[in-house]
Amino acid sequence: MLDSLLDAGLASGSKEGYVYTLRCQGARSYVVLAFPSSARYGRHLFCAKETGIIRSADTERARKYEVFGDAMNDCDSWDSVD
């Protein structure tokens, strides 16, 4: 089913230098997190929840997010992308 919604690169979890993960939180909420696979691909992490608001954190702030759990929980506190 996921293959019909996403292209193969994104469905694999990696595309255009970013690594993506999706976590479901209950029946109706989720968090998507994207972070650069290396410094040459960027210096921001991105997250989005079911609200559709895309948020970002720079690498200085994001250094503590080597484990997805904290980043997923802190997504709402990141700056929104305009």
Secondary structure, DSSP 8 states (H G I E B T S, - for coil): -HHHHS-HHHHTTEETTEEEEEEE-SSS-EEEEEEESSGGG-SEEEEEETT--EEEEEHHHHTTTTSHHHHHHHGGGSEE--
